[in-house]
Amino acid sequence: MAQLTIVAHIKTKADKIDLVKTELIRLIDTTRAEAGCINYDLHQDNENPAHFLFYENWASRELWQAHMENQHLKDFMAATEGAVEEFTVNEMTQIA
């Protein structure tokens, strides 16, 4: 199977930016050490600091799905409950 690219947009409440940013940064080292993680890069919008984006590449969809079930993501969801306004995930395949 082809490598899977994930583009995840996280939009926070204006008064929760620092909390969510801290919790997102906590995910990085653990996730980068997971099987199948090629890269896991966090970005913050220059004009809207409440908008974060993860650009990720995984060796397979199955390994990404295993990542999505890990405890550190459940911990993130609990720590940021009520702070995230929108969370969208796009599964992408490079075509050129």
PyMOL commands that place a pseudoatom at each C-alpha (Angstrom):
pseudoatom trace, name=CA, resn=MET, resi=1, chain=A, elem=C, hetatm=0, pos=[0.000, 0.000, 0.000]
pseudoatom trace, name=CA, resn=ALA, resi=2, chain=A, elem=C, hetatm=0, pos=[1.086, 3.577, -0.697]
pseudoatom trace, name=CA, resn=GLN, resi=3, chain=A, elem=C, hetatm=0, pos=[2.331, 5.917, 1.958]
pseudoatom trace, name=CA, resn=LEU, resi=4, chain=A, elem=C, hetatm=0, pos=[-0.469, 7.872, 3.659]
pseudoatom trace, name=CA, resn=THR, resi=5, chain=A, elem=C, hetatm=0, pos=[-0.347, 11.630, 4.167]
pseudoatom trace, name=CA, resn=ILE, resi=6, chain=A, elem=C, hetatm=0, pos=[-2.497, 13.175, 6.876]
pseudoatom trace, name=CA, resn=VAL, resi=7, chain=A, elem=C, hetatm=0, pos=[-3.403, 16.847, 7.022]
pseudoatom trace, name=CA, resn=ALA, resi=8, chain=A, elem=C, hetatm=0, pos=[-5.117, 17.644, 10.317]
pseudoatom trace, name=CA, resn=HIS, resi=9, chain=A, elem=C, hetatm=0, pos=[-6.550, 21.076, 11.087]
pseudoatom trace, name=CA, resn=ILE, resi=10, chain=A, elem=C, hetatm=0, pos=[-7.159, 22.005, 14.711]
pseudoatom trace, name=CA, resn=LYS, resi=11, chain=A, elem=C, hetatm=0, pos=[-8.951, 25.276, 15.447]
pseudoatom trace, name=CA, resn=THR, resi=12, chain=A, elem=C, hetatm=0, pos=[-9.117, 26.362, 19.063]
pseudoatom trace, name=CA, resn=LYS, resi=13, chain=A, elem=C, hetatm=0, pos=[-11.125, 28.818, 21.078]
pseudoatom trace, name=CA, resn=ALA, resi=14, chain=A, elem=C, hetatm=0, pos=[-9.278, 32.155, 21.258]
pseudoatom trace, name=CA, resn=ASP, resi=15, chain=A, elem=C, hetatm=0, pos=[-8.748, 31.893, 25.007]
pseudoatom trace, name=CA, resn=LYS, resi=16, chain=A, elem=C, hetatm=0, pos=[-7.412, 28.317, 24.808]
pseudoatom trace, name=CA, resn=ILE, resi=17, chain=A, elem=C, hetatm=0, pos=[-4.589, 28.752, 22.266]
pseudoatom trace, name=CA, resn=ASP, resi=18, chain=A, elem=C, hetatm=0, pos=[-1.735, 28.277, 24.746]
pseudoatom trace, name=CA, resn=LEU, resi=19, chain=A, elem=C, hetatm=0, pos=[-3.330, 25.209, 26.346]
pseudoatom trace, name=CA, resn=VAL, resi=20, chain=A, elem=C, hetatm=0, pos=[-3.945, 23.485, 23.026]
pseudoatom trace, name=CA, resn=LYS, resi=21, chain=A, elem=C, hetatm=0, pos=[-0.511, 24.426, 21.672]
pseudoatom trace, name=CA, resn=THR, resi=22, chain=A, elem=C, hetatm=0, pos=[1.185, 22.939, 24.733]
pseudoatom trace, name=CA, resn=GLU, resi=23, chain=A, elem=C, hetatm=0, pos=[-0.826, 19.733, 24.442]
pseudoatom trace, name=CA, resn=LEU, resi=24, chain=A, elem=C, hetatm=0, pos=[-0.155, 19.443, 20.688]
pseudoatom trace, name=CA, resn=ILE, resi=25, chain=A, elem=C, hetatm=0, pos=[3.578, 19.833, 21.238]
pseudoatom trace, name=CA, resn=ARG, resi=26, chain=A, elem=C, hetatm=0, pos=[3.404, 17.043, 23.851]
pseudoatom trace, name=CA, resn=LEU, resi=27, chain=A, elem=C, hetatm=0, pos=[2.231, 14.635, 21.151]
pseudoatom trace, name=CA, resn=ILE, resi=28, chain=A, elem=C, hetatm=0, pos=[5.258, 15.097, 18.908]
pseudoatom trace, name=CA, resn=ASP, resi=29, chain=A, elem=C, hetatm=0, pos=[8.085, 13.046, 20.448]
pseudoatom trace, name=CA, resn=THR, resi=30, chain=A, elem=C, hetatm=0, pos=[5.898, 10.071, 21.312]
pseudoatom trace, name=CA, resn=THR, resi=31, chain=A, elem=C, hetatm=0, pos=[4.261, 10.037, 17.893]
pseudoatom trace, name=CA, resn=ARG, resi=32, chain=A, elem=C, hetatm=0, pos=[7.527, 10.393, 15.983]
pseudoatom trace, name=CA, resn=ALA, resi=33, chain=A, elem=C, hetatm=0, pos=[8.790, 7.282, 17.790]
pseudoatom trace, name=CA, resn=GLU, resi=34, chain=A, elem=C, hetatm=0, pos=[5.792, 5.191, 16.699]
pseudoatom trace, name=CA, resn=ALA, resi=35, chain=A, elem=C, hetatm=0, pos=[6.069, 2.438, 14.111]
pseudoatom trace, name=CA, resn=GLY, resi=36, chain=A, elem=C, hetatm=0, pos=[5.325, 3.758, 10.647]
pseudoatom trace, name=CA, resn=CYS, resi=37, chain=A, elem=C, hetatm=0, pos=[5.656, 7.462, 11.429]
pseudoatom trace, name=CA, resn=ILE, resi=38, chain=A, elem=C, hetatm=0, pos=[7.725, 9.098, 8.698]
pseudoatom trace, name=CA, resn=ASN, resi=39, chain=A, elem=C, hetatm=0, pos=[7.139, 12.679, 9.806]
pseudoatom trace, name=CA, resn=TYR, resi=40, chain=A, elem=C, hetatm=0, pos=[4.797, 14.480, 12.182]
pseudoatom trace, name=CA, resn=ASP, resi=41, chain=A, elem=C, hetatm=0, pos=[5.119, 18.226, 11.794]
pseudoatom trace, name=CA, resn=LEU, resi=42, chain=A, elem=C, hetatm=0, pos=[3.108, 20.844, 13.669]
pseudoatom trace, name=CA, resn=HIS, resi=43, chain=A, elem=C, hetatm=0, pos=[2.388, 24.273, 12.179]
pseudoatom trace, name=CA, resn=GLN, resi=44, chain=A, elem=C, hetatm=0, pos=[0.623, 27.378, 13.504]
pseudoatom trace, name=CA, resn=ASP, resi=45, chain=A, elem=C, hetatm=0, pos=[-1.060, 29.896, 11.221]
pseudoatom trace, name=CA, resn=ASN, resi=46, chain=A, elem=C, hetatm=0, pos=[0.839, 33.197, 11.060]
pseudoatom trace, name=CA, resn=GLU, resi=47, chain=A, elem=C, hetatm=0, pos=[-2.330, 35.290, 10.908]
pseudoatom trace, name=CA, resn=ASN, resi=48, chain=A, elem=C, hetatm=0, pos=[-4.651, 33.177, 13.046]
pseudoatom trace, name=CA, resn=PRO, resi=49, chain=A, elem=C, hetatm=0, pos=[-2.781, 31.710, 16.037]
pseudoatom trace, name=CA, resn=ALA, resi=50, chain=A, elem=C, hetatm=0, pos=[-5.850, 29.639, 16.949]
pseudoatom trace, name=CA, resn=HIS, resi=51, chain=A, elem=C, hetatm=0, pos=[-5.363, 27.513, 13.818]
pseudoatom trace, name=CA, resn=PHE, resi=52, chain=A, elem=C, hetatm=0, pos=[-2.901, 24.624, 13.998]
pseudoatom trace, name=CA, resn=LEU, resi=53, chain=A, elem=C, hetatm=0, pos=[-2.053, 22.072, 11.331]
pseudoatom trace, name=CA, resn=PHE, resi=54, chain=A, elem=C, hetatm=0, pos=[-0.332, 18.719, 11.543]
pseudoatom trace, name=CA, resn=TYR, resi=55, chain=A, elem=C, hetatm=0, pos=[1.314, 17.486, 8.345]
pseudoatom trace, name=CA, resn=GLU, resi=56, chain=A, elem=C, hetatm=0, pos=[2.029, 13.792, 8.756]
pseudoatom trace, name=CA, resn=ASN, resi=57, chain=A, elem=C, hetatm=0, pos=[3.287, 10.933, 6.639]
pseudoatom trace, name=CA, resn=TRP, resi=58, chain=A, elem=C, hetatm=0, pos=[2.785, 7.294, 7.604]
pseudoatom trace, name=CA, resn=ALA, resi=59, chain=A, elem=C, hetatm=0, pos=[4.105, 4.102, 6.054]
pseudoatom trace, name=CA, resn=SER, resi=60, chain=A, elem=C, hetatm=0, pos=[0.548, 2.763, 5.824]
pseudoatom trace, name=CA, resn=ARG, resi=61, chain=A, elem=C, hetatm=0, pos=[-3.032, 3.568, 6.757]
pseudoatom trace, name=CA, resn=GLU, resi=62, chain=A, elem=C, hetatm=0, pos=[-3.041, 0.667, 9.211]
pseudoatom trace, name=CA, resn=LEU, resi=63, chain=A, elem=C, hetatm=0, pos=[-0.098, 2.115, 11.143]
pseudoatom trace, name=CA, resn=TRP, resi=64, chain=A, elem=C, hetatm=0, pos=[-1.768, 5.541, 11.224]
pseudoatom trace, name=CA, resn=GLN, resi=65, chain=A, elem=C, hetatm=0, pos=[-4.963, 3.958, 12.531]
pseudoatom trace, name=CA, resn=ALA, resi=66, chain=A, elem=C, hetatm=0, pos=[-2.948, 2.251, 15.272]
pseudoatom trace, name=CA, resn=HIS, resi=67, chain=A, elem=C, hetatm=0, pos=[-1.534, 5.685, 16.167]
pseudoatom trace, name=CA, resn=MET, resi=68, chain=A, elem=C, hetatm=0, pos=[-5.060, 7.079, 16.438]
pseudoatom trace, name=CA, resn=GLU, resi=69, chain=A, elem=C, hetatm=0, pos=[-5.873, 4.508, 19.142]
pseudoatom trace, name=CA, resn=ASN, resi=70, chain=A, elem=C, hetatm=0, pos=[-2.838, 5.282, 21.333]
pseudoatom trace, name=CA, resn=GLN, resi=71, chain=A, elem=C, hetatm=0, pos=[-3.195, 6.562, 24.881]
pseudoatom trace, name=CA, resn=HIS, resi=72, chain=A, elem=C, hetatm=0, pos=[-1.350, 9.839, 24.278]
pseudoatom trace, name=CA, resn=LEU, resi=73, chain=A, elem=C, hetatm=0, pos=[-4.071, 10.897, 21.813]
pseudoatom trace, name=CA, resn=LYS, resi=74, chain=A, elem=C, hetatm=0, pos=[-6.774, 9.983, 24.315]
pseudoatom trace, name=CA, resn=ASP, resi=75, chain=A, elem=C, hetatm=0, pos=[-4.897, 12.053, 26.907]
pseudoatom trace, name=CA, resn=PHE, resi=76, chain=A, elem=C, hetatm=0, pos=[-4.776, 14.988, 24.460]
pseudoatom trace, name=CA, resn=MET, resi=77, chain=A, elem=C, hetatm=0, pos=[-8.519, 14.771, 23.880]
pseudoatom trace, name=CA, resn=ALA, resi=78, chain=A, elem=C, hetatm=0, pos=[-9.194, 14.765, 27.631]
pseudoatom trace, name=CA, resn=ALA, resi=79, chain=A, elem=C, hetatm=0, pos=[-6.794, 17.654, 28.329]
pseudoatom trace, name=CA, resn=THR, resi=80, chain=A, elem=C, hetatm=0, pos=[-8.285, 19.839, 25.582]
pseudoatom trace, name=CA, resn=GLU, resi=81, chain=A, elem=C, hetatm=0, pos=[-11.955, 18.950, 26.025]
pseudoatom trace, name=CA, resn=GLY, resi=82, chain=A, elem=C, hetatm=0, pos=[-14.022, 22.057, 25.315]
pseudoatom trace, name=CA, resn=ALA, resi=83, chain=A, elem=C, hetatm=0, pos=[-11.002, 23.996, 23.999]
pseudoatom trace, name=CA, resn=VAL, resi=84, chain=A, elem=C, hetatm=0, pos=[-11.076, 22.827, 20.373]
pseudoatom trace, name=CA, resn=GLU, resi=85, chain=A, elem=C, hetatm=0, pos=[-13.732, 24.342, 18.123]
pseudoatom trace, name=CA, resn=GLU, resi=86, chain=A, elem=C, hetatm=0, pos=[-12.978, 22.322, 15.002]
pseudoatom trace, name=CA, resn=PHE, resi=87, chain=A, elem=C, hetatm=0, pos=[-10.876, 19.273, 14.197]
pseudoatom trace, name=CA, resn=THR, resi=88, chain=A, elem=C, hetatm=0, pos=[-10.690, 17.968, 10.632]
pseudoatom trace, name=CA, resn=VAL, resi=89, chain=A, elem=C, hetatm=0, pos=[-8.531, 15.201, 9.236]
pseudoatom trace, name=CA, resn=ASN, resi=90, chain=A, elem=C, hetatm=0, pos=[-7.835, 14.611, 5.549]
pseudoatom trace, name=CA, resn=GLU, resi=91, chain=A, elem=C, hetatm=0, pos=[-6.292, 11.341, 4.403]
pseudoatom trace, name=CA, resn=MET, resi=92, chain=A, elem=C, hetatm=0, pos=[-4.255, 12.057, 1.281]
pseudoatom trace, name=CA, resn=THR, resi=93, chain=A, elem=C, hetatm=0, pos=[-2.198, 10.102, -1.242]
pseudoatom trace, name=CA, resn=GLN, resi=94, chain=A, elem=C, hetatm=0, pos=[0.632, 11.768, -3.145]
pseudoatom trace, name=CA, resn=ILE, resi=95, chain=A, elem=C, hetatm=0, pos=[-0.025, 11.552, -6.878]
pseudoatom trace, name=CA, resn=ALA, resi=96, chain=A, elem=C, hetatm=0, pos=[2.890, 13.496, -8.347]
for i in range(1, 96): cmd.bond("trace and resi %d" % i, "trace and resi %d" % (i + 1))
show_as sticks, trace
zoom trace
